[in-house]
Amino acid sequence: MLSLLGLASVASAQTVCIDPGHPSEVGIGTQGKRSTEVGIAWQIAKALQMRLRREGIDVLLTKQSQREKVTNRRRAEIANAAHAALMIRLHCDASNGSGFAVYYPAKPGTTAGVTGPSQEVIEASKRAGGLVHSAMAKSLKGSVRDNGLKTDAQTAVGAKQGALTGSIFSQVPAVLVEMVVLTNRKDEAFILSKSGRAKMVEALAAGVLAAVKQK
């Protein structure tokens, strides 16, 4: 994890947009045996917001309440309007596996007649994604399986569109984190525990601070 020394001065002029996943036009998200993606993403987002503010970063969320429905396009527009140094999108996965992964747009995609993001945003997102992933992997080693740094095209939606909708409309660096596989019993137990949530927040904060610092 990054040293806390000097982080406030590094981050003082930066704004970070945290996007707690779902509900959106694609649904309410996945769920585990004892939790929902929308609930976990909201809890982690609020804790991460407080954590980053302690470092002097201006932080905004893409929604005002857990159940507020916001389209993925609108979420990107909120980050754009704030001229965010980074938009970090928080989700939980559903699969037969386990672990976390970080995604970024590696090429433009098209939806609703709009093609994006720009090459500049693609390159900035790749840099940010690498830094977020590296910091998270270090922080979560031994606790959550590392599934690597991936591209939007490796998701179901991204494979069809070329990039995720939130990336297509983004004019700022954007990364998406699948924090855990919520359908995995061990992953769900981790993220539901107080210590697990705290560890995830610290891992995300380390990633965000690394990405902000490189700017």
C-alpha positions as CSV (number, residue, x, y, z in Angstrom):
1,M,0.0,0.0,0.0
2,L,1.1,3.5,-0.7
3,S,2.6,5.5,2.2
4,L,0.2,8.0,3.7
5,L,3.0,10.6,3.8
6,G,2.2,13.4,1.4
7,L,-0.8,11.8,-0.1
8,A,-3.1,14.7,0.7
9,S,-1.0,17.2,-1.2
10,V,-0.8,14.8,-4.1
11,A,-4.5,14.4,-4.3
12,S,-5.7,17.9,-3.3
13,A,-6.7,19.0,-6.7
14,Q,-8.1,15.7,-7.9
15,T,-11.7,14.5,-8.1
16,V,-12.6,10.8,-8.1
17,C,-16.0,9.5,-9.2
18,I,-17.1,6.3,-7.5
19,D,-19.8,4.4,-9.4
20,P,-21.6,1.8,-7.2
21,G,-22.9,-0.7,-9.7
22,H,-26.7,-1.2,-10.4
23,P,-29.6,-0.7,-10.7
24,S,-29.3,0.4,-14.3
25,E,-30.9,-0.3,-17.6
26,V,-29.3,-3.8,-17.6
27,G,-30.9,-4.8,-14.3
28,I,-30.4,-5.0,-10.5
29,G,-27.2,-7.0,-10.6
30,T,-26.3,-10.4,-9.2
31,Q,-26.8,-11.8,-5.7
32,G,-25.3,-14.4,-3.4
33,K,-26.9,-16.5,-0.7
34,R,-26.9,-13.7,1.8
35,S,-26.2,-10.5,-0.1
36,T,-26.9,-8.6,-3.3
37,E,-24.4,-6.9,-5.6
38,V,-26.3,-3.6,-5.4
39,G,-26.0,-3.7,-1.6
40,I,-22.3,-4.6,-1.4
41,A,-21.4,-2.1,-4.1
42,W,-23.2,0.7,-2.2
43,Q,-21.6,-0.2,1.2
44,I,-18.1,-0.4,-0.3
45,A,-18.6,2.9,-2.3
46,K,-19.7,4.8,0.8
47,A,-16.8,3.5,2.8
48,L,-14.3,4.2,0.0
49,Q,-15.7,7.7,-0.3
50,M,-14.9,8.5,3.3
51,R,-11.5,6.8,3.1
52,L,-10.5,8.9,0.1
53,R,-11.8,12.1,1.5
54,R,-9.5,11.6,4.5
55,E,-6.6,11.9,1.9
56,G,-7.9,15.2,0.6
57,I,-9.6,13.9,-2.6
58,D,-12.8,15.3,-3.7
59,V,-15.2,12.4,-4.2
60,L,-18.6,12.1,-5.7
61,L,-20.9,9.2,-6.3
62,T,-23.1,8.5,-9.3
63,K,-26.2,8.0,-7.3
64,Q,-27.7,9.3,-4.0
65,S,-29.2,6.1,-2.6
66,Q,-28.6,2.3,-2.9
67,R,-31.7,1.6,-4.9
68,E,-31.6,4.7,-7.2
69,K,-31.7,3.6,-10.8
70,V,-29.2,5.4,-13.0
71,T,-28.3,4.4,-16.6
72,N,-24.7,3.6,-17.4
73,R,-24.7,6.5,-19.8
74,R,-25.8,8.9,-17.1
75,R,-23.2,7.5,-14.7
76,A,-20.5,8.4,-17.2
77,E,-21.9,11.8,-17.8
78,I,-21.7,12.5,-14.1
79,A,-18.0,11.7,-14.0
80,N,-17.5,13.8,-17.2
81,A,-19.2,16.8,-15.7
82,A,-17.0,16.6,-12.7
83,H,-13.8,16.3,-14.9
84,A,-12.9,13.4,-12.7
85,A,-9.3,12.2,-12.6
86,L,-10.7,8.7,-12.4
87,M,-14.1,7.0,-12.6
88,I,-14.0,3.7,-10.6
89,R,-17.0,1.4,-11.1
90,L,-17.7,-1.1,-8.3
91,H,-19.3,-4.4,-9.1
92,C,-19.5,-8.1,-8.0
93,D,-19.4,-11.0,-10.4
94,A,-21.4,-14.2,-10.8
95,S,-19.6,-17.2,-12.1
96,N,-18.2,-20.7,-11.1
97,G,-14.9,-19.1,-10.1
98,S,-13.8,-16.7,-7.4
99,G,-11.7,-13.6,-7.0
100,F,-11.4,-10.0,-8.2
101,A,-10.6,-8.5,-11.6
102,V,-10.0,-5.0,-13.0
103,Y,-11.3,-4.0,-16.4
104,Y,-10.5,-1.1,-18.7
105,P,-11.5,-0.2,-22.3
106,A,-8.8,-1.2,-24.8
107,K,-10.6,-0.1,-27.9
108,P,-13.7,2.0,-28.8
109,G,-17.1,0.5,-28.7
110,T,-20.4,1.6,-30.1
111,T,-23.9,1.8,-28.6
112,A,-27.0,4.0,-29.3
113,G,-25.1,5.4,-32.3
114,V,-22.2,6.7,-30.2
115,T,-18.7,5.5,-30.5
116,G,-16.1,5.9,-27.7
117,P,-14.1,6.4,-25.7
118,S,-11.4,8.4,-27.4
119,Q,-7.9,7.1,-27.8
120,E,-6.7,9.5,-25.1
121,V,-9.2,8.0,-22.6
122,I,-8.3,4.5,-23.7
123,E,-4.6,5.1,-23.0
124,A,-5.3,6.8,-19.7
125,S,-7.8,4.1,-18.6
126,K,-5.2,1.4,-19.4
127,R,-2.6,3.1,-17.2
128,A,-5.1,3.6,-14.4
129,G,-6.3,0.0,-14.7
130,G,-2.8,-1.3,-14.4
131,L,-2.1,0.8,-11.3
132,V,-5.4,-0.1,-9.7
133,H,-4.9,-3.8,-10.3
134,S,-1.3,-3.8,-9.1
135,A,-2.2,-2.1,-5.8
136,M,-5.2,-4.3,-5.2
137,A,-3.3,-7.4,-5.9
138,K,-0.7,-6.5,-3.4
139,S,-3.3,-5.5,-0.8
140,L,-5.6,-8.6,-1.3
141,K,-2.8,-11.2,-1.6
142,G,-3.8,-14.2,0.4
143,S,-7.4,-13.1,0.9
144,V,-9.0,-12.8,-2.6
145,R,-7.9,-14.6,-5.8
146,D,-6.4,-12.3,-8.4
147,N,-8.0,-12.8,-11.7
148,G,-5.9,-10.2,-13.4
149,L,-6.2,-7.0,-15.5
150,K,-8.7,-7.5,-18.3
151,T,-10.3,-5.5,-21.1
152,D,-13.9,-4.5,-21.5
153,A,-14.1,-6.8,-24.5
154,Q,-13.7,-9.8,-22.1
155,T,-17.1,-9.1,-20.6
156,A,-20.4,-10.2,-22.2
157,V,-21.5,-6.6,-23.0
158,G,-18.1,-5.5,-24.1
159,A,-17.7,-8.4,-26.4
160,K,-20.8,-7.3,-28.3
161,Q,-20.2,-3.5,-28.2
162,G,-16.5,-3.4,-28.2
163,A,-16.5,-1.7,-24.8
164,L,-18.8,-1.3,-21.8
165,T,-21.5,1.3,-22.1
166,G,-20.0,3.3,-19.2
167,S,-16.7,3.4,-21.0
168,I,-18.2,4.3,-24.4
169,F,-19.7,7.5,-22.9
170,S,-16.7,8.3,-20.7
171,Q,-14.5,11.3,-21.3
172,V,-12.3,10.5,-18.3
173,P,-10.2,7.5,-17.3
174,A,-12.5,4.7,-16.4
175,V,-12.0,1.3,-14.8
176,L,-14.4,-1.3,-13.5
177,V,-13.6,-3.6,-10.6
178,E,-15.3,-6.9,-10.0
179,M,-14.5,-7.0,-6.3
180,V,-15.5,-10.6,-5.6
181,V,-17.6,-13.4,-7.2
182,L,-20.7,-13.1,-5.1
183,T,-22.0,-16.5,-6.0
184,N,-18.8,-18.1,-4.5
185,R,-19.4,-18.9,-0.8
186,K,-15.9,-18.0,0.3
187,D,-15.9,-14.7,-1.6
188,E,-19.3,-13.8,-0.2
189,A,-18.2,-14.6,3.3
190,F,-15.1,-12.4,2.9
191,I,-17.0,-9.3,1.6
192,L,-19.7,-9.7,4.3
193,S,-17.2,-9.8,7.1
194,K,-16.2,-6.5,8.7
195,S,-12.5,-7.3,8.2
196,G,-13.1,-8.3,4.6
197,R,-14.9,-5.1,3.7
198,A,-12.2,-3.1,5.4
199,K,-9.5,-4.9,3.5
200,M,-11.4,-4.3,0.2
201,V,-11.8,-0.6,0.9
202,E,-8.1,-0.3,1.7
203,A,-7.2,-2.2,-1.5
204,L,-9.4,0.0,-3.6
205,A,-8.1,3.2,-1.9
206,A,-4.5,2.1,-2.6
207,G,-5.4,1.6,-6.3
208,V,-7.2,4.9,-6.6
209,L,-4.4,6.8,-4.9
210,A,-1.8,5.1,-7.2
211,A,-3.8,6.1,-10.3
212,V,-4.3,9.7,-9.0
213,K,-0.7,10.1,-8.1
214,Q,0.5,9.1,-11.6
215,K,-1.5,12.0,-13.0
